[in-house]
Amino acid sequence: MTLELKIPPVAVALITAACMWLAARAVPDFDVPFHGHLVVSGVVALSGGFIGLLGVVAFSRAGTTVNPMKPRSSSSLVVTGIYSVTRNPMYLGLLLVLLAWAIYLANALTVLFLPGFVWYMGRYQIEPEEKALASLFGPEFAAYAARVRRWI
């Protein structure tokens, strides 16, 4: 059985956030509190939310699905706006919110979960999505993927 497109990305982010919280509580020796971490985490979280929202709005304007579990339902390839900078602004937004959570927790161990999130999303969400988009949009998607990076 494969995990591809089985777990909604928001659920993956929530599971990652919970693991980060547990790690911070289990190993307080890695705490690195710094003055202003609440402000910094707030700014990073708002940035992530804004980037993700830009992705949702672009999909909505294009009249295509935002459901990441059904990429074959895509009715158009969105390549403008935030999608001219990153192919995955919604996932980038989730990553930034997780980074904000790590900053808020102020525990160095929590940062180690971020590469795991990127790997998981790349392997089990983004790769299957991109296969579907390549099938649906062919050379148009190939050209887009060649000029715009997955994350940033």
C-alpha positions in Angstrom: 0.0 0.0 0.0 1.2 3.4 -0.8 0.8 6.7 1.1 0.6 8.8 -2.0 -2.3 11.2 -1.8 -3.8 9.4 1.2 -3.2 11.9 4.0 -4.4 15.5 3.5 -1.5 18.0 3.6 -3.1 20.0 6.5 -3.3 16.7 8.5 0.4 16.1 7.7 1.2 19.6 9.0 -0.8 19.1 12.2 0.8 15.7 12.9 4.2 17.4 12.3 3.3 20.2 14.6 2.2 17.8 17.3 5.4 15.8 17.0 7.4 19.1 17.3 5.5 20.0 20.5 6.1 16.6 22.0 9.8 16.8 21.2 10.1 20.2 22.8 8.4 19.0 25.9 10.3 15.7 26.0 13.8 17.3 25.6 13.8 20.8 27.3 17.6 20.7 27.3 17.4 21.9 23.7 15.4 25.0 24.5 16.9 28.1 23.1 14.5 30.9 24.1 15.4 34.3 22.7 13.9 37.7 23.2 11.3 38.5 20.6 10.6 34.9 19.5 6.9 35.5 19.8 7.0 38.4 17.4 9.3 36.6 15.0 7.1 33.5 15.0 4.0 35.7 14.5 5.5 37.4 11.4 6.7 34.1 9.9 3.2 32.5 10.6 1.4 35.4 9.0 3.8 35.3 6.0 3.1 31.5 5.6 -0.7 32.1 5.9 -0.6 34.9 3.3 1.5 32.8 0.8 -0.9 29.9 1.2 -3.9 32.1 0.8 -2.5 33.6 -2.4 -2.3 30.0 -3.7 -5.9 29.3 -2.8 -7.2 32.6 -4.3 -5.3 31.9 -7.5 -6.9 28.5 -7.9 -10.3 29.9 -7.0 -10.0 32.6 -9.7 -8.9 30.1 -12.2 -11.9 28.0 -11.3 -9.9 24.9 -10.6 -9.9 22.6 -7.6 -7.9 23.3 -4.4 -8.5 19.7 -3.3 -4.9 18.2 -3.1 -6.3 14.7 -2.9 -7.7 14.8 -6.4 -5.2 16.5 -8.8 -6.8 14.9 -11.8 -9.8 17.2 -11.1 -7.7 20.2 -12.1 -9.4 22.1 -14.9 -6.6 24.5 -15.6 -2.9 24.9 -15.0 -2.3 28.0 -12.8 1.1 29.6 -13.7 0.6 33.3 -12.8 0.7 35.3 -9.6 2.3 33.4 -6.7 2.5 30.4 -9.0 5.2 32.2 -11.1 7.4 32.1 -8.0 6.6 28.7 -6.5 4.7 25.7 -7.8 3.5 24.9 -4.3 2.6 28.0 -2.4 0.0 26.2 -0.2 2.7 23.7 0.9 5.3 26.5 1.3 2.8 28.3 3.5 2.3 25.2 5.7 6.1 24.9 5.9 6.4 28.5 7.0 3.7 28.0 9.6 5.6 25.0 10.9 8.8 27.1 11.0 6.9 29.7 13.0 5.8 27.0 15.4 9.4 25.9 15.8 10.4 29.5 16.6 7.5 29.8 19.0 8.5 26.6 20.8 12.1 27.9 21.0 13.6 24.4 21.0 16.3 23.5 18.5 15.1 19.9 18.2 11.8 21.1 16.6 13.6 22.4 13.6 14.7 18.9 12.7 11.1 18.1 11.8 11.0 20.6 9.0 13.2 18.6 6.5 11.0 15.6 7.2 7.9 17.6 6.3 9.5 18.8 3.1 10.6 15.2 2.2 7.2 13.7 3.0 5.3 16.3 1.1 7.7 16.0 -1.9 7.5 12.2 -2.1 3.9 11.5 -1.1 2.0 14.6 -2.2 3.9 16.7 -4.7 5.3 13.9 -6.9 1.9 12.3 -7.4 0.3 15.7 -8.1 2.9 16.5 -10.7 2.5 13.2 -12.4 -1.2 13.9 -12.7 -0.6 17.5 -13.9 1.9 16.2 -16.5 -0.7 13.7 -17.7 -3.3 16.4 -17.9 -1.3 19.3 -19.3 1.6 17.6 -21.0 4.2 20.0 -22.5 2.6 23.1 -20.9 3.2 21.6 -17.4 6.7 20.4 -18.4 7.6 24.0 -19.5 6.2 25.4 -16.3 8.0 22.9 -14.1 11.3 23.7 -15.9 11.0 27.4 -15.1 9.4 27.5 -11.6 10.8 25.7 -8.6 8.8 23.4 -6.4 9.3 25.3 -3.2 11.2 28.6 -3.8 
